[in-house]
Amino acid sequence: MTTRPPAEVGMSIEQVDTPALILELDAFEKNLKRMADEAKAAGLTLRPHSKNHKCPMIARQQIQLGAVGVCCQKVSEAEAMVYGGVQDVYVSNEIVAKPKIERLAALARHARISTCVDNPDSIKDLSAAAKSYGVNLKVLVEVDVGGGRCGVAPGEAAVPLAQAIQKSPGLSFGGIQAYNGSAQLLRTWDERAKAIKETADKCRATVDALKKAGIPCELVSGAGTGTYPHEMASGVYNELQVGSYIFMDVAYAKNFGKDGKPFRDFDHSLFVLCTVMSVPTDDRVISDCGTKAISVDSGMPLVRDFPELEVLKMADEHGRMVFKGGQKASNRKASVGDRLYYIPGHCDPTVNMHEWIVGTRKDRVEAVWPVTARGPGN
């Protein structure tokens, strides 16, 4: 059941029901433009990941600024994007269950659809479904370039899969999927640079092995918000799958830039607005935002505009905060009814908990967008 939106266009921010997912549009649009401009200047294709926002309205804005399409991780996300008007979707994940493959092939009648594989059985199933629906699916070979998740070993292991794709009716070989997720939150610039140099070397070895086998590899796709400057400079990547840059969260804000200072290329634009519901003691403050409204898998949120408050614990419907050093050490007090902005520790699963994104500008609601690709997905 779709829940009632927490806001309506034209409301002041003080009228928004809480907890609510707030997107500050000025910062969001600045982030969108910066990444689009950087990709264009570097001559790389931009294909942002939509698993963080799960919202076709946002995907279409990214495409308007030059993105070729979007990535997603599930067939259900791909369906939501296509139904929302996105015409080029890459499922950057293995799709193995036959019902899901059938849905993916059917979707290819309405949009350009691509996906990736790391085993021959998936190639057979994708080919059978593509033939059945009379469509063509572009298929990339996923290479484990350091993430330790899916993917074949770098180098020659990709060749048999690429050859099998080329020989399979309804499929075309699209290149290699090479995302190193484990490098995204390495904290120093040099750590990330070292990791992506090793990643790029693995990509290069794979491209060379394919070339030696007579298979041109026109696309090397990957990169993330934490490492994209390094992939851009690698000379081997030509497509960026960045996602979190549009929102930024506490986890990414802990990274450091080349100058050794906190990495601040992009601004925080996504928040969970909450209300103080109780101040039972001098040093304890309770909000109406708990784990049903914000993810703590990457740590507790920060309280914007009120750094004296520290979030200690989240229950289902309550956020427990304390004053650092005690209430008496603070220049301010918190009162019942105060509105607070939480910066999520991890934006992707936080968005997944909400059905609506409330876009605000100058403390007024300007947009209310449905999060149509949310949920556990399939």
N, C-alpha and C positions, 0 to 999 in steps of 0.2 A: 504494500500500500504506500503510495506517495504521501509524504507528510506535508503539512501546511508550511509554506515558506515562512522563514522567520522575519521577513521584511517585505516591503513593497517599494517600488520606485517612487522617489520623492520624499520618503521618510527622512527625518534626521537620524543620525546614528544613535541618539539617545532613545529612539523608539524601537530599535531592532531588538527582537526577542533573543534571549541568550539560553544556552551557548549557541553561537552562530559563527560560521566560517566567513571571514571578512577578507576581501581582496582590495587593497588600496590601489586604485587604477593608475594613478600617476606613476608610482614606483613600478608597477607591473608593466606598463607600456614602455617605460624607460628600459627595463630589462629586455623586453621583446626586441626593441630596436637595436640595442647594443649588440646582442648576439647575432642578429641578422646582418648588421653592418660588418661585424668581424668575419663572419663566414664569407660574405661577399668579397671583402677585401683580400681574403686569403685564397679566393677562387675555389672554395669547397662547397659542396652541396650541404644544405641544412635540412635534416629530417628529424625534428624534435620528437622526443618520447612523450607520448600522451598518457602513460600509465600514472604520471603524477597528478595531472589535472582531470583526466577522464571526462573532458567536457568539449564537445564539438565546437561550441562557440569560441573557445580559446584556440582550438586547433585551426579554425578558419582564420583567425587573426594572425597566427603564425604563418600561414600560407600566403595571406595577403602581403606579408612583409618579405616574401621570397622563398619560404620553405617549399620543397617539392611535394611534401606530404608529411605523414607522421608515422612513428613506430607505435606499436602496442605489444602487449605480452600475451593476450588471450583472444580467442575467436570472438567472445562476447564483447570485448573492447573494440575489436575491428568492426563488428556489426554496428555498435553504437556510433562509431565514427562515420561509417558510410551512410547510415540512416540520417545522420546529422549533416550530411552534405560534403564530407571529405571524400575525395575521389582517388587518392593514392595512399594505400595503407600497407605497411610492412609489419608483419607479425614476427618480431625478432626473438623467436622462441620456437622450440620444437613442438609441433602439433602431432600427436600420435594416435589418439583415439579415433576410430573411423567415423563416428557420428560428427565429431568436430571437423574432421577433414572434409566431410560432405558439406557441412555448412560453409567452410572456407571456400570450397570450389563454387558453391552456389553464389556466394557473395561476389566472386570474380566476374559474374555476369553484369554487375552493377558498378564496379570500380576496378582500378588496377590493384591487384593483390599479390603480395610476395611473402615468402616465409623462409625459414632456414631448417637445415637438417644436420644430423651428425651420425646417421645410420642408414643402411640401404633399404631396410624394410619401410621406412617412412617415404622414401622415394617411390617405391612401388605403389603404396597406398595413395600418395598424392597424384601420381600419374593416372591411376585408375579413376579417381574422382574427377580429375580435370577432363579426361576423355568422356566421362559420363555426362558432364555438364557442357561440354563443347567449349572449354575455356583454356587459357594459357596461364600458368602460374610461374612467376619468376622465383627460383629457388637458390638461396645462398648456402654455402657450406659453413657451418659454425666451427671455428677453431678456438681451442682453449689457449688463450694468449696470456694467461696468468690468473684468471678468476677462479679456477678450480671448480667450475660448475659443469655445464654441458660443453660439448665440442670435441673434435678429434685433435690429435697432437699436431703441432705445427709442422709444415713441410710436406713430405710426400704422402702422408696419410689422407690429405684432402683430395688427392688426384683421383682415386677410384670413385669417390662420391661424385665429383664433378663430371667424370666420364659417364657415370650412370645417369645423372641428370640430363646430360646432352642427348643420350640415347632414348630417353623416356618420352613417349608421346604426351603432349599437353604441358610439358615442362621446358623451361629454358634456364640455363645456368646464369646466375646473376652476379656472382662474386663471392666474397667471404665476409662472414659476420665475425667481428673481432673486438669484442667489448671486454675490457678489464675492470670489472666492478671493484675488485679488491684494492685498486690503486686510488679510488676516488677520495677516500678520507685519510690517506697518508698526510700527515699534518704539514710537513715542510715542503717547500718548492723543490728542493733538491731530491727529496725522497720520491716525489711524484715524477720528476724528470727522469730519474734512474729507472723507475718501474716502467714508464712508457717507452723509454729507449729499448728496454728488453722486449716489451710488447711489440714495438715496431719492427725489431729484428726478426721476431717470429712471423710477423705478417709478411715481411720481405722474403723470408725463406719459403713461405707458402706460395706466394705469387711466383717466385722463381721456379719452384717445383711444377706448378701448373703450366708455366710458360714452356718449360723443358718438355712437358708432355704434349705441347701443341694446343694448350687451352688458354686463351686470353682471359685475364682477370681484370675486368674493367672497374670493379667496385670493391673497395675495402671500407667497410662501414663499422663505426663504433664510436668511442669517445664518450665522455661524460662531463658534467659541470665541473668536477674537481680537476680534471686533467686536460680539458680540450685545448689549451694553448700548446701543450706538448704534442698532441696528435696533429694539430694544424701545422706544426713545424717539422713533423717527422719525414715528410716527403713521400709517405706511403699511403696514409689515409686520405680519402677524398670525399667522405661523407661523415657528418657529425650527428650523433644520436643524443645530444644533450637534452636534459629535461628539467632539472630542478632550478636552473638559472632563472626561470620566470617567477618563482616564489622565494627561494632561498629559505633555509631552515637553520636551526641551531647547529646541527651536525656539520653542515658545509661552512658555516661562519667560523668554525674552529680551525679551518685551514689557514695557512700563512702564505703570503705572496712571495715574489722574488726578492722583495726588499726586506723580508723578515717580519713584516707587519701583517696584521690580520688581513686576509684576502677579502677585499670589498669591491670587486668589479661589479657586483650586482647587489641590489638593495632588498631588504626584507619587504615583501609585499603581502604575504599571507599570514593571517592571524586568526586565532579563535577568541572572539569577544565573549567575555564572561562577566558575571555579576557577583560581587561580594555578598554572600548570603548570611554570614555569621562572623562575629569577632568575639569569640567566647572568652578569650584571655588577652592580656596586654601584648603577648608576642605571637598569637596564633590567629590566622585569617583563613576563612574557608570560602571558596568560590563554588559556583554551580557547574563547573566544568570538570568532568572526570574522564575516565578511560573510555567512556562511550562517545566522547566528543574530541579526544585528542590522543594521538599515539605517543607512548613513552618507550617504544622499543629501542630508540637511540638516545634515551635520556630524557630528563624532565624539560619542560618548556622554560623559557625565560619570560619574565614579566616586563614588557616594554613600558617605558616611562615611569617605572617604579622599581629601580634596581635594588632598593633596600629590601624588597620582598624576594624570598627564595622559595621555590616550589619544592617541597620535601617528598610529598607522596600524593598519588592519585588513587582514589577509590572509584567505584562505578559512576557516581554522580557528584562527587566532591573532589575539589582540589585543595590540598592542605598546604598553606604557606606560613612561613615564619619571617620575622624581621631579623636580618643579619645583625647579630650583636644585641638583639632584644629591642622591643618597641621604644624604650627610652633613648636608645642610641640614634633613632631616626628623627629627621626633621619633620616628618609627616606621619600622620596616622591614617589608618584605613577604617572606613565606616561601612556599615551595612548599606547596600545599594550602590556602592562605587562600581564603576565599570573598568575592567582591566583587559588589556590585550596580551594574550599569550602568543609567543613565537614558538611554533611547534618544533620539537626535536627532530622530527622526520615528517616531511610534508606529504609524501605519497600515501601512507596508510591513514594519515589524518583526514585527507580529502575523502578517502574511501568511506569514512564514517558519516559523511554529510550528503544530503540529497540536493543541497542548494549552495551555490557560491554567491555571496552578497557583495557586489562591486560598489565601492564607495569612492567619492571624490569630494574633498573639502567637507567632510563630515555629513555628507548627504548620500543617500542610496541612489545610484545611477543605473544599476543593473541587478537582476536576479536570474542567474543561469542554473539550469538543472545539471546535475552531475550524472549523466545518463549511463556512463560505463562503470558505475560503482558496484560494489558487492563482491562476493567471492569469485564470481565469474566462472566461465567454463569454455 
